[in-house]
Amino acid sequence: MPVAVRLVTYVDIDEKRYQQENISLSARHELELADGSRVLLLDDRGWGGSAKWHDVPIKEVEESSRMVAGPDDPPENRSRDQMETDHWARLEQIAREQGANVDAVNLRSLKHDVVFSQRLRVRFELESDCGGSS
């Protein structure tokens, strides 16, 4: 199996919860390999809220995209280090189950890019053209 190159979180408008005014996004977290193939790591991430599209800077969406990919904030009985260790070990397990030869240390050191879908980019362009802050 080719070597791991980077982590990528793909972000799109969440169709299930989409409202014209309020932001609602879904995120898919993948491992990209040197041959261009990808390994799905997480497809159950997303966020939204009462914020209006024009009130959310695109940079904030990029930062939030990295955060929702994990690791999660620890509950009271766990430390941040424990959560991070568990998170990277779980991603290693998921990647290995799909044939990727990667370990948690390697995963943790990879560059993490965020890629917006075409329609999300269009949505932010429309808001920007209407005086939004992006």
ABEGO torsion letter per residue (X at the ends): XBBBABBBBBBBBBAAABBAABBBBBBBBBBBBAAGBBBBABAABEBBEABBAAABBAAAAAAAAAAAAOBBBBBAABBAAAAAAAAAAAAAAAAAAAGBBBBAAAAAABBBBBBBBAAAAAAAAAAAAAGBBX
